[in-house]
Amino acid sequence: MSQPLTFQISLSDDYEAAVEKVIAALKAEGFGVLTTIDVKETLKKKIDVDFRRYVILGACNPPLAYRALQSDPRVGLLLPCNVTVEESDNGSLVSIVNPDAMLNVEALADNADIKAVASEARARLERVAAALAA
């Protein structure tokens, strides 16, 4: 069965407030933000194009990452969990990667430990999405 790639939440918050809200909601579920990529700035600098405000946050829950990496080091290719926040007409749009979909690759599909970690990560990220939607 196919999994949705993301959970999406529309926020009425302006962009800056939405980014802060997302980081706080991730922190409440044990995720830290390891990387922050300002897509607007990067595209302007690299190819001189204008783009809306859009950030990619690389979120990581260290205990979950450790469990997954212990089970199969190749899972590092899929870490961290990406969360995007983008400016929209009505505020901001947040997209959170679905770990079940991300880890549903043939090489890892039969690994029960990886499935358990993905399931726990998904539950945590769904709570992040629910907290943002509230």
Beta strands, then each sheet from edge to edge (+ up, - down):
strand 1: 6-11
strand 2: 32-38
strand 3: 54-60
strand 4: 81-88
strand 5: 91-97
sheet 1: 1+ 5- 4+ 3- 2+
end
